Amino acid sequence: MLYDKDHALLHSHFFYNGIMTNNCAEYTALIAALAKTIELYGHENDVRVFSDSTLMVKQITGEYKTKDKGLRALNIKARELVAKFASFGIKNVPRENIYVSAVDRELNRLLDEMEMAKPR
């Protein structure tokens, strides 16, 4: 979900990204959001990301090393996108954060719809 500086929703897109670890899913979502931001609004923007993934936030900021090969590739891709923006910040927030809660709600709705669409 992309919001402007006044907290108005600019864009929303949810997708199933397959079976993977939570950490891979967090990185995949970050990369998709950064790429979509560039596609829709260019890269001359100040971008702020809020995530409940402590590991990803600390790896993106360089506080933690990214030792896992799969995550390292995703981290490199995310950092390449981050470097394109005028400024970038990422903050670890609790799951109860209004933005994280909204994403969780929409993802759960998507998963419920997918489950209901399965042939029985």
Secondary structure as UniProt FT lines:
FT   STRAND          2..3
FT   TURN            5..6
FT   STRAND          9..11
FT   HELIX           22..41
FT   STRAND          46..51
FT   HELIX           54..60
FT   TURN            61..62
FT   HELIX           69..82
FT   TURN            83..84
FT   STRAND          87..92
FT   TURN            95..96
FT   HELIX           98..117
//
